[in-house]
Amino acid sequence: MRVLLRLLAPVLGLALAAAGVLLAIEVIVGWTRPGEATGVLVPWPDWKSALEATTWADPAVLGTGFGIAVVGLLLVLLGLFARRSDITVIAPRADMTVTMSPRVLARLVGQRVRRSDDVASAAVTASKGRITVTATGWGDPDGEVGAALRSSVEGTVAALLDDVPLTRRPRVRVRLAELRGPR
Amino acid sequence: MTSEPTAKTLDPGGDPPKRVPVDPALRRRSRAAVARSYVGDRVVAVVVGLLLIAAGVAVVLLSNGVFGVGRAARPVLDPMIVDWMTANPMAARLIAIASGIVLTVLGLVWAARAVRPEPHPDLPVEAGGDTEIVVLASAIGDAVAEQALGLPGVGKARARVVGTTRAPALRVTLWLADDSHVADVLEALQTRVLAPAKEALGLSALPVAVRLELDNPPPPPRVT
């Protein structure tokens, strides 16, 4: 979203500027050369007759109105969602701000969780409010082995969150999957 | 300013330092240094979007005859407006030219603001007499990054001066090694890198934003 906004901002600005230049040039040329039947770049006499022939009730006008509103909605959503999703870590000093991206937190959690011998593989997603760990182990996830694996993964993540103190401690969710086959 | 000695007299093995009350402005500056702000672009995008939504909805309503069936049946380029323009050609031209110029200026300003690189201010250092010493932003950044690279647990480091000459801040990006302890690295960064840098530059305050990344782990052995 932020990249899109970053790309879109200069493009929209330049488009706006180009439209303004065109408008000014067309008017000045039309003023200084009154006899001309057509504009410099824009065929405005054709546009004028076309616009005079269409009424507001025309389906094309309705469609254009919808189109404009949809583009506006997309721009509003882009502006609202182009926020940083940084996770803040408690800093040793108040004039220090420490942040990491959710991706980094997820990698940290993943590394710790995978260290355990009982975990065959793990997938982690992290956000400001929640860490979800999907750990794959051996044995029935709903049985005793699964319960032990779950508590060990939860303990690992809790220990990591103690090591990396976040300003807002996310909730941790552990999901288990079973890997069939020899260990 | 704030109680500066804390940075030097920290007991490395003791409790985490007590939070000294810090000027909220410093906190704001350190938070602003985290990344370049896109607030301006976002506000413009939302405002332009809202205007477009309003215009689009107005057109749809007009087209559906909400403002009167007779209104909807009139041409898009209303004869009333055309008549007014032929009656007052000079005013119409001036309005059109003026709005063209306004659009051009607004568009160029917006585009220029969007593509302008983030400023990295050089910092003046206290010098006697009429000598003026300026430390380049790149030099400060490189020096801090090199110092930070020497800390245990840091695999790669980068530092930039951001903000303004009068209110500078540091943006430090640390790529942590796998087994590093985040709190220890931050503490070491403060005492061994940032406090000396602040002193060397003769600054009363140097807010800092630290961004943590993970260093790429070395490739695993091919044979196990």
HADDOCK unambig.tbl for C-alpha pairs under 7 A between the chains (distance, minus, plus):
assign (segid A and resid 9 and name CA) (segid B and resid 41 and name CA) 6.64 0.50 0.50
assign (segid A and resid 9 and name CA) (segid B and resid 111 and name CA) 6.38 0.50 0.50
assign (segid A and resid 9 and name CA) (segid B and resid 114 and name CA) 6.10 0.50 0.50
assign (segid A and resid 10 and name CA) (segid B and resid 110 and name CA) 6.77 0.50 0.50
assign (segid A and resid 10 and name CA) (segid B and resid 111 and name CA) 3.99 0.50 0.50
assign (segid A and resid 10 and name CA) (segid B and resid 114 and name CA) 5.64 0.50 0.50
assign (segid A and resid 10 and name CA) (segid B and resid 115 and name CA) 6.55 0.50 0.50
assign (segid A and resid 13 and name CA) (segid B and resid 107 and name CA) 4.02 0.50 0.50
assign (segid A and resid 13 and name CA) (segid B and resid 108 and name CA) 5.95 0.50 0.50
assign (segid A and resid 13 and name CA) (segid B and resid 110 and name CA) 5.30 0.50 0.50
assign (segid A and resid 13 and name CA) (segid B and resid 111 and name CA) 4.63 0.50 0.50
assign (segid A and resid 14 and name CA) (segid B and resid 107 and name CA) 5.59 0.50 0.50
assign (segid A and resid 14 and name CA) (segid B and resid 108 and name CA) 6.10 0.50 0.50
assign (segid A and resid 14 and name CA) (segid B and resid 111 and name CA) 6.01 0.50 0.50
assign (segid A and resid 16 and name CA) (segid B and resid 103 and name CA) 6.08 0.50 0.50
assign (segid A and resid 16 and name CA) (segid B and resid 104 and name CA) 6.45 0.50 0.50
assign (segid A and resid 16 and name CA) (segid B and resid 107 and name CA) 4.90 0.50 0.50
assign (segid A and resid 17 and name CA) (segid B and resid 103 and name CA) 5.65 0.50 0.50
assign (segid A and resid 17 and name CA) (segid B and resid 104 and name CA) 3.67 0.50 0.50
assign (segid A and resid 17 and name CA) (segid B and resid 105 and name CA) 6.59 0.50 0.50
assign (segid A and resid 17 and name CA) (segid B and resid 106 and name CA) 6.99 0.50 0.50
assign (segid A and resid 17 and name CA) (segid B and resid 107 and name CA) 4.37 0.50 0.50
assign (segid A and resid 17 and name CA) (segid B and resid 108 and name CA) 5.77 0.50 0.50
assign (segid A and resid 18 and name CA) (segid B and resid 104 and name CA) 6.60 0.50 0.50
assign (segid A and resid 20 and name CA) (segid B and resid 100 and name CA) 3.87 0.50 0.50
assign (segid A and resid 20 and name CA) (segid B and resid 101 and name CA) 5.87 0.50 0.50
assign (segid A and resid 20 and name CA) (segid B and resid 103 and name CA) 4.74 0.50 0.50
assign (segid A and resid 20 and name CA) (segid B and resid 104 and name CA) 4.66 0.50 0.50
assign (segid A and resid 21 and name CA) (segid B and resid 100 and name CA) 5.90 0.50 0.50
assign (segid A and resid 21 and name CA) (segid B and resid 101 and name CA) 6.74 0.50 0.50
assign (segid A and resid 21 and name CA) (segid B and resid 104 and name CA) 5.92 0.50 0.50
assign (segid A and resid 23 and name CA) (segid B and resid 96 and name CA) 6.99 0.50 0.50
assign (segid A and resid 23 and name CA) (segid B and resid 97 and name CA) 6.84 0.50 0.50
assign (segid A and resid 23 and name CA) (segid B and resid 100 and name CA) 5.28 0.50 0.50
assign (segid A and resid 24 and name CA) (segid B and resid 96 and name CA) 6.65 0.50 0.50
assign (segid A and resid 24 and name CA) (segid B and resid 97 and name CA) 4.52 0.50 0.50
assign (segid A and resid 24 and name CA) (segid B and resid 100 and name CA) 4.85 0.50 0.50
assign (segid A and resid 24 and name CA) (segid B and resid 101 and name CA) 6.65 0.50 0.50
assign (segid A and resid 27 and name CA) (segid B and resid 93 and name CA) 6.32 0.50 0.50
assign (segid A and resid 27 and name CA) (segid B and resid 96 and name CA) 6.94 0.50 0.50
assign (segid A and resid 27 and name CA) (segid B and resid 97 and name CA) 6.56 0.50 0.50
assign (segid A and resid 51 and name CA) (segid B and resid 75 and name CA) 6.76 0.50 0.50
assign (segid A and resid 51 and name CA) (segid B and resid 76 and name CA) 5.54 0.50 0.50
assign (segid A and resid 51 and name CA) (segid B and resid 77 and name CA) 5.27 0.50 0.50
assign (segid A and resid 52 and name CA) (segid B and resid 75 and name CA) 5.27 0.50 0.50
assign (segid A and resid 52 and name CA) (segid B and resid 76 and name CA) 6.20 0.50 0.50
assign (segid A and resid 52 and name CA) (segid B and resid 77 and name CA) 5.09 0.50 0.50
assign (segid A and resid 52 and name CA) (segid B and resid 78 and name CA) 6.90 0.50 0.50
assign (segid A and resid 53 and name CA) (segid B and resid 75 and name CA) 6.22 0.50 0.50
assign (segid A and resid 54 and name CA) (segid B and resid 75 and name CA) 5.28 0.50 0.50
assign (segid A and resid 54 and name CA) (segid B and resid 76 and name CA) 6.02 0.50 0.50
assign (segid A and resid 55 and name CA) (segid B and resid 72 and name CA) 6.69 0.50 0.50
assign (segid A and resid 55 and name CA) (segid B and resid 73 and name CA) 5.43 0.50 0.50
assign (segid A and resid 55 and name CA) (segid B and resid 74 and name CA) 5.13 0.50 0.50
assign (segid A and resid 55 and name CA) (segid B and resid 75 and name CA) 3.83 0.50 0.50
assign (segid A and resid 55 and name CA) (segid B and resid 76 and name CA) 5.25 0.50 0.50
assign (segid A and resid 56 and name CA) (segid B and resid 62 and name CA) 6.79 0.50 0.50
assign (segid A and resid 56 and name CA) (segid B and resid 63 and name CA) 4.90 0.50 0.50
assign (segid A and resid 56 and name CA) (segid B and resid 72 and name CA) 4.84 0.50 0.50
assign (segid A and resid 56 and name CA) (segid B and resid 73 and name CA) 6.04 0.50 0.50
assign (segid A and resid 56 and name CA) (segid B and resid 74 and name CA) 6.28 0.50 0.50
assign (segid A and resid 56 and name CA) (segid B and resid 75 and name CA) 6.04 0.50 0.50
assign (segid A and resid 56 and name CA) (segid B and resid 76 and name CA) 5.44 0.50 0.50
assign (segid A and resid 57 and name CA) (segid B and resid 63 and name CA) 4.45 0.50 0.50
assign (segid A and resid 57 and name CA) (segid B and resid 64 and name CA) 6.36 0.50 0.50
assign (segid A and resid 57 and name CA) (segid B and resid 72 and name CA) 5.14 0.50 0.50
assign (segid A and resid 57 and name CA) (segid B and resid 73 and name CA) 5.92 0.50 0.50
assign (segid A and resid 62 and name CA) (segid B and resid 59 and name CA) 6.86 0.50 0.50
assign (segid A and resid 62 and name CA) (segid B and resid 60 and name CA) 5.33 0.50 0.50
assign (segid A and resid 62 and name CA) (segid B and resid 63 and name CA) 5.83 0.50 0.50
assign (segid A and resid 65 and name CA) (segid B and resid 56 and name CA) 4.20 0.50 0.50
assign (segid A and resid 65 and name CA) (segid B and resid 57 and name CA) 6.46 0.50 0.50
assign (segid A and resid 65 and name CA) (segid B and resid 59 and name CA) 5.08 0.50 0.50
assign (segid A and resid 65 and name CA) (segid B and resid 60 and name CA) 5.24 0.50 0.50
assign (segid A and resid 66 and name CA) (segid B and resid 56 and name CA) 5.80 0.50 0.50
assign (segid A and resid 66 and name CA) (segid B and resid 60 and name CA) 6.60 0.50 0.50
assign (segid A and resid 68 and name CA) (segid B and resid 52 and name CA) 5.86 0.50 0.50
assign (segid A and resid 68 and name CA) (segid B and resid 53 and name CA) 6.58 0.50 0.50
assign (segid A and resid 68 and name CA) (segid B and resid 56 and name CA) 4.92 0.50 0.50
assign (segid A and resid 69 and name CA) (segid B and resid 52 and name CA) 5.69 0.50 0.50
assign (segid A and resid 69 and name CA) (segid B and resid 53 and name CA) 4.03 0.50 0.50
assign (segid A and resid 69 and name CA) (segid B and resid 56 and name CA) 4.34 0.50 0.50
assign (segid A and resid 69 and name CA) (segid B and resid 57 and name CA) 6.21 0.50 0.50
assign (segid A and resid 72 and name CA) (segid B and resid 49 and name CA) 3.76 0.50 0.50
assign (segid A and resid 72 and name CA) (segid B and resid 50 and name CA) 5.99 0.50 0.50
assign (segid A and resid 72 and name CA) (segid B and resid 52 and name CA) 4.65 0.50 0.50
assign (segid A and resid 72 and name CA) (segid B and resid 53 and name CA) 4.86 0.50 0.50
assign (segid A and resid 73 and name CA) (segid B and resid 49 and name CA) 5.93 0.50 0.50
assign (segid A and resid 73 and name CA) (segid B and resid 53 and name CA) 6.29 0.50 0.50
assign (segid A and resid 75 and name CA) (segid B and resid 45 and name CA) 5.62 0.50 0.50
assign (segid A and resid 75 and name CA) (segid B and resid 46 and name CA) 6.14 0.50 0.50
assign (segid A and resid 75 and name CA) (segid B and resid 49 and name CA) 4.85 0.50 0.50
assign (segid A and resid 76 and name CA) (segid B and resid 45 and name CA) 6.20 0.50 0.50
assign (segid A and resid 76 and name CA) (segid B and resid 46 and name CA) 4.29 0.50 0.50
assign (segid A and resid 76 and name CA) (segid B and resid 49 and name CA) 4.92 0.50 0.50
assign (segid A and resid 76 and name CA) (segid B and resid 50 and name CA) 6.57 0.50 0.50
assign (segid A and resid 79 and name CA) (segid B and resid 42 and name CA) 4.36 0.50 0.50
assign (segid A and resid 79 and name CA) (segid B and resid 43 and name CA) 6.65 0.50 0.50
assign (segid A and resid 79 and name CA) (segid B and resid 45 and name CA) 5.32 0.50 0.50
assign (segid A and resid 79 and name CA) (segid B and resid 46 and name CA) 5.23 0.50 0.50
assign (segid A and resid 92 and name CA) (segid B and resid 17 and name CA) 6.81 0.50 0.50
assign (segid A and resid 92 and name CA) (segid B and resid 186 and name CA) 6.95 0.50 0.50
assign (segid A and resid 92 and name CA) (segid B and resid 187 and name CA) 6.43 0.50 0.50
assign (segid A and resid 93 and name CA) (segid B and resid 19 and name CA) 6.75 0.50 0.50
assign (segid A and resid 94 and name CA) (segid B and resid 19 and name CA) 6.89 0.50 0.50
assign (segid A and resid 94 and name CA) (segid B and resid 22 and name CA) 6.17 0.50 0.50
assign (segid A and resid 94 and name CA) (segid B and resid 27 and name CA) 6.30 0.50 0.50
assign (segid A and resid 95 and name CA) (segid B and resid 22 and name CA) 6.86 0.50 0.50
assign (segid A and resid 95 and name CA) (segid B and resid 26 and name CA) 5.57 0.50 0.50
assign (segid A and resid 95 and name CA) (segid B and resid 27 and name CA) 4.84 0.50 0.50
assign (segid A and resid 95 and name CA) (segid B and resid 30 and name CA) 5.89 0.50 0.50
assign (segid A and resid 95 and name CA) (segid B and resid 207 and name CA) 5.00 0.50 0.50
assign (segid A and resid 95 and name CA) (segid B and resid 208 and name CA) 6.50 0.50 0.50
assign (segid A and resid 96 and name CA) (segid B and resid 30 and name CA) 5.80 0.50 0.50
assign (segid A and resid 96 and name CA) (segid B and resid 207 and name CA) 5.89 0.50 0.50
assign (segid A and resid 96 and name CA) (segid B and resid 208 and name CA) 4.86 0.50 0.50
assign (segid A and resid 96 and name CA) (segid B and resid 209 and name CA) 5.60 0.50 0.50
assign (segid A and resid 97 and name CA) (segid B and resid 30 and name CA) 5.82 0.50 0.50
assign (segid A and resid 97 and name CA) (segid B and resid 31 and name CA) 5.76 0.50 0.50
assign (segid A and resid 97 and name CA) (segid B and resid 208 and name CA) 6.40 0.50 0.50
assign (segid A and resid 97 and name CA) (segid B and resid 209 and name CA) 4.59 0.50 0.50
assign (segid A and resid 97 and name CA) (segid B and resid 210 and name CA) 5.98 0.50 0.50
assign (segid A and resid 98 and name CA) (segid B and resid 209 and name CA) 5.80 0.50 0.50
assign (segid A and resid 98 and name CA) (segid B and resid 210 and name CA) 4.57 0.50 0.50
assign (segid A and resid 98 and name CA) (segid B and resid 211 and name CA) 5.81 0.50 0.50
assign (segid A and resid 99 and name CA) (segid B and resid 210 and name CA) 6.27 0.50 0.50
assign (segid A and resid 99 and name CA) (segid B and resid 211 and name CA) 5.00 0.50 0.50
assign (segid A and resid 99 and name CA) (segid B and resid 212 and name CA) 6.22 0.50 0.50
assign (segid A and resid 100 and name CA) (segid B and resid 211 and name CA) 5.60 0.50 0.50
assign (segid A and resid 100 and name CA) (segid B and resid 212 and name CA) 4.95 0.50 0.50
assign (segid A and resid 100 and name CA) (segid B and resid 213 and name CA) 6.59 0.50 0.50
assign (segid A and resid 104 and name CA) (segid B and resid 213 and name CA) 6.05 0.50 0.50
assign (segid A and resid 104 and name CA) (segid B and resid 214 and name CA) 6.39 0.50 0.50
assign (segid A and resid 163 and name CA) (segid B and resid 181 and name CA) 6.86 0.50 0.50
assign (segid A and resid 163 and name CA) (segid B and resid 182 and name CA) 6.88 0.50 0.50
assign (segid A and resid 164 and name CA) (segid B and resid 182 and name CA) 5.91 0.50 0.50
assign (segid A and resid 164 and name CA) (segid B and resid 183 and name CA) 6.71 0.50 0.50
